[in-house]
Amino acid sequence: MTQFRLHPVEQAFALAKTGQYRSRSEIARAMEKSGYTMADVNQLEGTSLTRQLNGLCRAAQADMAKTAA
């Protein structure tokens, strides 16, 4: 039986929104540990995608900080 996995880019965006990661590189490491291949993780390269993921990480962490305060 095959297990459903999100497309690597979709998974990266989902992880960025959790507030648990500070950057695209942290997300990439987490994805590798969870079984995504290096080819999958390499799809996260690129200036625009890095900027988007890093921005989402910052926004999610800021939201978490506001909620905790």
C-alpha positions in Angstrom: 0.0 0.0 0.0 1.4 3.4 -1.0 1.4 6.2 1.5 0.2 9.6 0.2 2.8 12.4 0.4 2.5 16.0 -0.5 4.5 17.4 -3.4 7.8 18.7 -1.9 7.0 22.3 -2.6 3.5 21.9 -1.0 5.1 20.2 2.0 7.6 23.0 2.4 4.9 25.7 2.4 2.9 23.7 5.0 6.0 23.3 7.2 6.8 27.0 6.9 3.3 28.0 8.1 3.7 25.9 11.3 6.2 28.4 12.9 8.5 25.6 13.9 11.2 26.5 11.3 13.3 29.6 10.8 14.3 29.2 7.2 14.1 27.2 4.0 17.3 25.3 4.9 15.7 24.1 8.2 12.6 23.0 6.3 14.8 21.1 3.8 16.7 19.3 6.6 13.4 18.3 8.2 12.0 17.0 4.9 15.1 14.9 4.4 14.7 13.4 7.8 11.1 12.6 7.1 11.9 10.6 4.0 11.9 13.1 1.1 14.8 12.5 -1.3 17.6 14.9 -2.1 16.0 15.4 -5.5 12.7 16.3 -3.8 14.5 18.8 -1.5 16.5 20.3 -4.4 13.1 21.5 -5.7 13.2 24.1 -2.9 16.2 25.9 -4.4 15.9 29.2 -6.1 15.8 32.8 -5.0 12.1 33.4 -5.2 11.1 30.2 -3.5 13.6 30.8 -0.7 12.4 34.3 -0.2 8.7 33.1 0.0 9.5 30.3 2.4 11.7 32.4 4.6 9.0 35.1 4.7 6.3 32.5 5.7 8.6 31.2 8.4 9.1 34.7 9.9 5.4 35.5 9.7 4.4 32.2 11.4 6.9 32.7 14.1 5.7 36.3 14.7 2.1 35.0 14.9 3.2 32.4 17.5 5.0 35.1 19.5 1.9 37.3 19.5 -0.3 34.4 20.6 2.1 33.5 23.4 2.3 37.0 24.8 
